[in-house]
Amino acid sequence: MVETLTATQARRIALAAQGFTRRRPSAEVSARHLHTAMKRLGVLQIDSVNVFARSHYLPLFSRLGAYDPALLDRVFLSRTTHYVEYLAHEATFVPVEDWPLWQFRMDDFRRRWETDPDSWLNQNARTIAWVKDELRTRGPLRPAELRADAPRERGAWWDWDEVKNALEHLWRIGDVAVSGRQGFERRYALAEQEIPAEVRERTVSRDEAIRELVRRAARSSGVATEADFGDYYRIRDRPAVRQAIDELVSSAELIPVQVRGWERGGSPVPTWMHQDAVLPRRVDAAAILSPFDPVVWFRERALRAFDLDYRIEIYVPAHKRRFGYYSLPVLVGDRIVARVDLKADRATSTLQVQSAWWEPQARPDDADPIARELALAARWQGLDNVSVSGWGNAAETLAGALHVERGHVQRHVHARESA
């Protein structure tokens, strides 16, 4: 018999797998907390948009509460780190020991470009060779450092885009690794300078890698469809994903289930639950989510599991935006109940809620936990105030709920200054 889950049970399983049933640390957040959260997430997507906070800082805030962003920089961005960057979803942090898992993706890029005489890689062989020689001789470098020392007599061949393109191509095929960042700018090194030899020399076949990644996607998702598994690590090879699912079902690591309401064309969508998935009796979390949080980053899953039709509107012309430039989903319990467009105005030390909107599944008592999260977000970002504009059907209610919370923000800031 195939087990049947309600849509609510599936949401709770998914949120538990993502860490939202765990209490936030009562003491100061440590590196150990970040590592534990990363084991559940698997990847941490990187994005440069910094209107509130860059996206890779947000998933850990959502799960752990306020922490020192400098801690994330030390853990993820320093050269001596447990993590490295690769295209594991989009650009993401992944454990450095996982480098061999991505060899199949590196090989796909290499095969595609090396067999195409018109590819950028083949058309710019001199640039590629020079960049590799410079990294071999000088060690980790930022693109600007390479560009500054490029031979001037070579003309347009040495413009910024050529150097940057060379580094990005070499990174995708695995010849180069990201060696930390300065500010938000990457430093690049040859892979042999950055990835330990015992990691680089480990061989993982394509089938093994995809099976392991589907296993991890299942663990991080709790309950998921084939499309969900494929999207988590952006595996486009659907036959390989299906083969991995079949093998994991055979080993009892995946359990076929049906979720009421998860349908396509009137028929249930084939769905599987990880063997270690937990169904909590309730979810008490409240969290502001990044647009690139695994809970919502796959639009099809967000709609199916949370009734959230979501896409970020930073690329939408201002007059066509429905919810705001950087509108973030808000989780209360096991429901996504609102979205808020946030901006950190450093000049006035204010977290601006530029718009606030209810989702259909919102309840009257959701405003208070959202207000507490907004006040916490302001404190996390070192901001003294929270302001709410009048745009959106949740704006007035949230402004009222924040009336008390504003005092908490001020008291926290004053206590910190006197300490």
C-alpha positions in Angstrom: 0.0 0.0 0.0 1.2 3.5 -0.9 1.0 5.8 2.1 -1.2 8.9 1.7 -0.3 12.2 3.2 -2.4 15.3 3.5 -1.1 18.5 2.0 -0.6 19.9 5.5 1.4 16.8 6.5 3.6 17.1 3.4 4.3 20.8 4.3 5.3 19.9 7.8 7.6 17.1 6.6 9.2 19.5 4.2 9.7 22.2 6.8 11.1 19.7 9.3 13.7 18.5 6.7 14.7 22.2 6.3 15.3 22.7 10.0 12.2 24.8 10.8 11.1 22.5 13.7 14.3 23.0 15.6 14.5 25.7 18.2 16.8 28.6 17.4 19.9 28.7 19.5 19.4 30.4 22.9 23.0 31.3 23.2 25.3 33.1 20.7 25.2 31.4 17.3 28.5 29.6 16.6 30.3 28.1 13.6 28.9 24.7 14.7 25.4 26.0 14.3 26.2 27.1 10.7 27.7 23.8 9.8 24.7 21.9 11.2 22.3 24.1 9.2 24.4 23.5 6.1 24.2 19.8 6.5 20.4 20.1 6.2 20.5 22.6 3.4 23.2 20.9 1.4 23.9 24.1 -0.5 23.7 27.9 0.2 22.9 30.0 -2.9 24.9 33.2 -3.4 23.5 36.3 -4.9 24.8 39.9 -5.1 21.5 41.8 -4.5 22.1 43.7 -1.3 19.0 45.9 -0.8 18.2 44.2 2.6 20.9 41.5 3.0 22.6 39.3 0.5 20.7 36.2 0.0 23.2 33.7 1.4 23.0 35.4 4.8 19.2 35.0 4.9 18.6 31.2 5.1 20.7 30.9 8.2 19.0 33.9 9.8 15.6 32.3 9.0 16.7 29.1 10.8 19.0 30.4 13.5 17.8 33.9 14.2 20.1 36.9 14.6 23.8 36.0 14.2 27.0 37.9 13.4 27.3 38.1 9.6 31.0 38.2 10.1 30.8 34.7 11.4 29.4 33.6 8.0 32.2 35.4 6.3 34.8 33.6 8.4 33.2 30.2 7.9 32.3 30.5 4.2 34.4 33.2 2.6 37.9 32.9 4.1 40.4 30.9 2.2 40.8 28.3 5.0 37.3 27.1 4.9 35.2 23.9 4.8 33.3 25.2 1.8 33.9 26.1 -1.8 31.8 27.6 -4.5 30.3 25.8 -7.5 27.2 25.6 -9.7 25.4 23.2 -7.4 22.1 25.0 -8.0 23.1 28.4 -9.2 26.3 29.7 -7.7 26.4 28.1 -4.3 28.6 27.2 -1.4 29.1 23.5 -1.1 31.3 21.4 1.2 34.8 21.2 -0.2 34.8 17.4 0.1 31.9 17.4 -2.4 34.1 18.7 -5.2 34.3 15.2 -6.9 30.5 15.0 -6.9 30.5 17.9 -9.5 33.0 16.3 -11.8 30.2 15.1 -14.1 28.9 18.7 -14.4 32.4 20.0 -15.0 32.9 17.3 -17.7 29.6 18.3 -19.4 30.8 21.9 -19.6 34.2 20.8 -20.9 32.8 18.4 -23.5 30.3 21.0 -24.8 32.9 23.7 -25.2 36.0 21.7 -26.3 34.0 19.9 -29.1 32.7 23.2 -30.5 35.3 25.1 -32.5 33.3 28.3 -32.2 33.0 28.2 -28.4 34.5 31.0 -26.3 36.9 28.5 -24.8 38.4 27.5 -28.1 38.2 31.0 -29.6 40.2 32.5 -26.7 42.9 29.8 -26.1 45.7 32.4 -25.6 43.7 34.2 -22.8 42.9 30.9 -21.1 46.6 29.8 -21.2 47.8 33.2 -19.9 45.3 33.2 -17.0 46.3 29.7 -15.9 50.0 30.6 -16.1 49.4 33.7 -13.9 47.5 31.8 -11.3 50.1 29.0 -11.3 52.9 31.6 -10.8 51.2 34.1 -8.4 48.6 32.1 -6.6 45.0 33.2 -5.8 44.1 36.5 -7.6 41.1 38.7 -8.1 40.1 39.5 -11.7 41.1 43.1 -11.2 44.6 42.0 -10.2 44.9 39.9 -13.3 43.6 42.7 -15.5 46.0 45.3 -14.0 49.0 43.2 -14.9 47.9 42.1 -18.4 50.3 43.0 -21.3 49.1 46.3 -22.7 50.4 45.8 -26.2 47.9 43.0 -26.8 45.0 45.6 -27.1 41.4 44.6 -26.8 42.3 40.9 -26.1 43.1 42.0 -22.5 39.9 43.9 -21.6 38.0 43.1 -18.4 35.5 40.8 -20.0 38.2 38.6 -21.5 39.9 38.0 -18.2 36.6 37.5 -16.3 35.3 35.2 -19.0 38.4 33.1 -18.9 38.2 32.7 -15.1 34.5 31.8 -15.3 35.0 29.2 -18.0 37.9 27.6 -16.1 35.8 27.6 -12.9 32.9 25.8 -14.7 35.2 23.0 -16.1 36.9 22.6 -12.7 40.4 23.8 -13.7 40.0 26.8 -11.3 38.3 27.1 -7.9 37.1 30.1 -6.0 39.6 30.9 -3.2 37.4 33.1 -1.0 36.3 36.7 -1.6 37.4 40.2 -0.9 34.3 42.2 -0.3 32.0 40.4 -2.7 34.7 40.0 -5.4 35.9 36.4 -5.9 39.5 35.4 -5.8 40.4 32.5 -8.1 43.1 29.9 -7.9 44.0 26.8 -9.8 42.0 23.8 -8.4 45.2 22.1 -7.3 46.1 25.1 -5.3 42.8 25.2 -3.5 41.2 21.7 -3.4 43.1 19.1 -1.2 44.8 16.4 -3.3 42.9 13.6 -1.6 39.6 15.3 -2.6 40.6 16.0 -6.2 41.9 12.5 -6.7 38.7 10.8 -5.6 36.7 9.5 -8.5 32.9 9.6 -8.5 31.1 8.3 -11.6 28.2 10.2 -13.2 25.6 7.7 -12.0 27.1 7.6 -8.5 27.1 11.4 -8.3 23.5 11.8 -9.5 22.3 9.1 -7.2 24.0 10.7 -4.2 22.6 14.1 -5.1 19.1 12.8 -5.5 19.5 11.1 -2.1 20.6 14.4 -0.6 17.8 16.3 -2.3 15.3 13.8 -0.8 16.8 14.3 2.7 16.7 18.1 2.4 13.2 18.0 0.9 11.6 15.4 3.2 8.9 14.7 0.6 9.3 15.6 -3.1 8.5 14.8 -6.7 10.9 13.9 -9.5 10.9 17.6 -10.6 11.7 18.7 -7.1 14.6 16.2 -6.9 16.0 17.4 -10.3 15.7 21.1 -9.4 17.4 21.0 -6.0 20.8 20.4 -7.7 19.7 21.5 -11.2 20.1 18.1 -12.7 18.6 18.4 -16.2 19.1 14.7 -17.1 15.7 13.4 -16.1 16.4 9.7 -17.1 19.3 9.8 -14.7 17.1 11.3 -12.0 14.5 8.6 -12.6 17.2 5.8 -12.5 18.5 7.2 -9.2 15.0 7.3 -7.7 14.4 3.7 -8.7 17.6 2.6 -7.1 16.9 4.5 -3.9 13.4 3.0 -3.8 15.0 -0.5 -4.2 17.3 0.2 -1.2 14.3 1.5 0.8 15.9 5.0 1.1 12.9 6.5 -0.7 9.3 5.5 0.1 6.6 6.1 -2.6 3.7 8.2 -1.2 0.7 10.1 -2.4 0.0 13.7 -1.3 -3.6 14.8 -1.5 -3.8 17.8 -3.8 -0.5 17.2 -5.5 -2.0 16.4 -8.8 -1.4 17.0 -12.5 -4.3 16.6 -15.0 -6.5 15.1 -12.3 -4.0 12.4 -11.4 -1.6 12.2 -8.4 1.9 13.4 -9.1 4.4 10.5 -8.3 6.0 11.5 -5.0 8.5 10.0 -2.6 9.4 10.5 1.1 12.9 10.1 2.5 13.3 7.2 4.9 14.5 9.6 7.7 11.7 12.1 7.1 9.9 13.2 10.2 6.2 14.3 10.4 6.0 16.8 13.3 2.7 17.3 15.1 3.0 21.1 14.5 5.4 23.7 13.2 5.9 26.8 15.4 8.4 28.6 13.3 8.2 32.2 12.0 10.7 33.3 9.4 11.4 35.7 6.7 12.6 33.7 3.7 15.1 34.6 1.0 13.9 34.3 -2.6 16.7 31.8 -3.0 15.8 29.7 0.1 15.2 26.0 -0.9 11.7 26.2 0.6 10.6 28.6 -2.2 13.3 28.7 -4.9 11.5 26.2 -7.2 8.3 28.0 -8.3 6.4 24.8 -9.1 7.1 23.3 -5.7 6.2 26.5 -3.8 2.9 26.6 -5.6 2.2 22.9 -5.1 3.3 22.7 -1.4 2.5 26.2 -0.1 -0.1 27.7 -2.5 2.5 30.4 -3.1 2.8 31.7 -6.7 6.1 33.4 -6.2 8.8 35.0 -8.3 11.2 37.7 -7.4 10.5 41.0 -9.2 13.9 42.7 -9.3 14.0 42.2 -13.1 10.4 43.4 -13.5 9.9 47.1 -14.6 8.8 49.1 -11.5 5.4 50.0 -12.9 4.7 46.3 -13.5 5.6 45.0 -10.0 2.8 43.5 -8.0 4.6 43.1 -4.7 7.8 45.1 -4.8 11.4 45.0 -5.8 12.7 42.5 -3.1 9.6 41.0 -1.8 10.3 38.1 0.6 7.9 35.3 1.6 7.1 35.1 5.3 6.5 31.7 7.0 4.3 31.4 10.1 3.7 27.9 11.4 3.5 25.6 8.4 2.0 28.3 6.1 3.5 31.0 4.0 1.2 33.8 5.0 2.6 37.1 3.6 5.3 38.7 1.6 7.2 41.9 2.6 9.4 44.1 0.4 12.4 45.0 2.6 15.1 47.6 2.3 17.9 48.5 4.8 18.2 52.2 4.8 21.6 52.7 6.5 21.5 56.5 6.3 18.5 56.6 8.6 19.2 53.3 10.4 15.8 52.0 9.4 14.4 48.7 8.1 11.9 49.9 5.5 8.9 47.6 4.9 8.2 49.1 1.5 5.1 46.9 0.9 3.3 44.1 2.8 0.8 41.7 1.4 -1.2 38.9 2.9 -1.4 35.5 1.2 -4.8 33.7 1.1 -3.8 31.3 3.8 -3.1 34.1 6.3 -4.9 34.2 9.7 -5.8 37.2 11.8 -3.2 36.4 14.5 -0.3 36.2 12.0 0.6 39.9 12.3 2.3 39.6 15.7 4.9 36.9 14.9 5.7 38.7 11.6 6.2 42.0 13.6 8.6 40.1 15.9 10.5 38.8 13.0 10.8 42.2 11.4 12.0 43.7 14.6 14.6 40.8 14.9 15.7 41.4 11.3 16.3 45.1 12.1 18.4 44.2 15.1 20.3 41.6 13.1 21.2 44.3 10.6 22.1 46.8 13.2 19.1 49.1 12.4 17.4 51.2 15.1 13.9 51.6 13.5 11.3 49.8 11.4 9.0 51.7 9.1 6.0 50.4 7.1 4.7 52.2 4.0 1.1 52.1 3.1 1.5 49.9 0.0 -0.2 46.5 0.3 -3.2 44.9 2.1 -1.1 43.9 5.1 0.6 47.2 5.6 -1.8 48.8 8.1 -2.1 45.7 10.3 1.7 45.1 10.4 2.3 48.8 11.2 0.0 48.4 14.2 1.6 45.2 15.4 5.1 46.8 15.1 4.1 49.6 17.4 5.2 47.7 20.4 8.1 45.9 18.7 9.7 49.2 17.7 10.4 49.8 21.4 12.2 46.4 21.7 14.4 47.5 18.8 15.3 50.7 20.5 15.9 49.1 23.9 18.2 46.5 22.3 20.3 49.0 20.5 20.6 51.3 23.5 21.7 48.3 25.7 24.3 47.3 23.1 25.7 50.8 23.0 26.1 51.0 26.7 27.7 47.6 27.1 
